[in-house]
Amino acid sequence: MKWKNQLTGMKPYQPGHSVDEVKKMFGLNEIVKLASNENPFGSSPKVNEFLDKLSTNHAIYPDGYASGLRHALAESLDVKESQLMFGNGSDEIIMIISRALLQPGVNTVMATPTFSQYRHNAIVDGAEVREVKLNKNGSHDLQEMLRQIDENTAVVWLCSPNNPTGTLIEQAELEEFVQKVPKEVLIVLDEAYFEYINEPTYKNSTELVKNHENFLVMRTFSKAYGLAGFRVGYAIAQEELIFRLDPVRAPFNNTVLSQAVALIALQDTSFLDECKVSNEIGKKQFEAFASAHNLHIYPSHGNFVLFEVKADSDFVFEELMKRGYIIRSGNALGAPRYIRVTIGTQQQNEDFLVNLLDVLVENGVFA
Ligand SMILES: *Cc1c(COP(=O)(O)O)cnc(C)c1O
């Protein structure tokens, strides 16, 4: 068959071990998954109530415009309904953007390490990938990213808070960057962890959308809203930009059920507030651990932390899995000798850190 050349040698996404697999592999009853930045509290109890007494009609197509969710979200963001596009997770928004703008002969600029899907989609679409190393403190090197932009650049990707470091792009730097990027280049700001940001100087980036026709913000219901399984992400941009991208989207890309639960979750702001408070407490648990044991930790603004373990991260990953914890090894994330851990409940974090300390002591890290 006539496959695109760029697919040669590409491997499918490797999902981590599932909770059930790890249970079987190691004969464990209880597994704590702190690998994918899902909300340890699940989703709003109101979503669960709704699901318990569910009676949707499964034979009809979903509303391809997601009208109910769109109306509520536009109102809460204070943008026009026509400034939104929904995706089957923000993963699909990344694919739509790539499909619309990336092709052989153009390039795309991004940080490294950052969220893997920007690069992945760029390769599938045959574009040249220009990766710019993060600064030592984990921040985006926006000056170098600017230098990498040329007349063939179609998209530049920013991730704030950045996955896997959790680092935030500083507001003034972000504004200056957006100002300087040529209008012909689409700037994508991935804010998958927006709801967790606790930084008074960071403004709502929908303000930047108002003044920049080439600026798009991505957010998701997968992380703080606790709805990763329902696959709802969205883009916010000026109307004309959304209008150009929307034809690339499959017409019924969100299900009836996912639209309904995202709408309920959106309205339960107190659940979100509680999760944010708990996340701050959890973050301090990890920061205290790192500081007590002299391990470098990136300043996180998300619901996960990337920190040093002074040992092979695949090994630490394996040892933790035997003890019932699924985390992410830094090796796979471009951060060797670090691990990325989702901030769990206070109890989960406490127990996790006891187990991590055991693993590190056993292996002579603190000897
Ligand atoms: C988790 C994550 C996503 C994907 O979110 P979905 O909406 O579930 O597809 C996108 N970007 C970043 C940075 C993420 O961490």
The ligand as an SDF file (V2000), in Angstrom:
LIG
                    3D

 15 15  0  0  0  0  0  0  0  0999 V2000
   -2.9530   15.2810   29.3440 C   0  0  0  0  0  0  0  0  0  0  0  0
   -2.5030   16.3100   28.3930 C   0  0  0  0  0  0  0  0  0  0  0  0
   -3.1790   16.5460   27.1870 C   0  0  0  0  0  0  0  0  0  0  0  0
   -4.2280   15.6110   26.6650 C   0  0  0  0  0  0  0  0  0  0  0  0
   -5.4300   15.8230   27.2080 O   0  0  0  0  0  0  0  0  0  0  0  0
   -6.7270   15.1620   26.6140 P   0  0  0  0  0  0  0  0  0  0  0  0
   -7.6960   16.2830   26.6170 O   0  0  0  0  0  0  0  0  0  0  0  0
   -7.0720   14.0590   27.5460 O   0  0  0  0  0  0  0  0  0  0  0  0
   -6.4500   14.6600   25.2340 O   0  0  0  0  0  0  0  0  0  0  0  0
   -2.7770   17.5940   26.3880 C   0  0  0  0  0  0  0  0  0  0  0  0
   -1.7340   18.3450   26.7200 N   0  0  0  0  0  0  0  0  0  0  0  0
   -1.0310   18.1380   27.8510 C   0  0  0  0  0  0  0  0  0  0  0  0
    0.1240   19.0020   28.1740 C   0  0  0  0  0  0  0  0  0  0  0  0
   -1.3980   17.1050   28.7140 C   0  0  0  0  0  0  0  0  0  0  0  0
   -0.6700   16.8650   29.8070 O   0  0  0  0  0  0  0  0  0  0  0  0
  1  2  1  0
  2  3  1  0
  2 14  2  0
  3  4  1  0
  3 10  2  0
  4  5  1  0
  5  6  1  0
  6  7  2  0
  6  8  1  0
  6  9  1  0
 10 11  1  0
 11 12  2  0
 12 13  1  0
 12 14  1  0
 14 15  1  0
M  END
$$$$
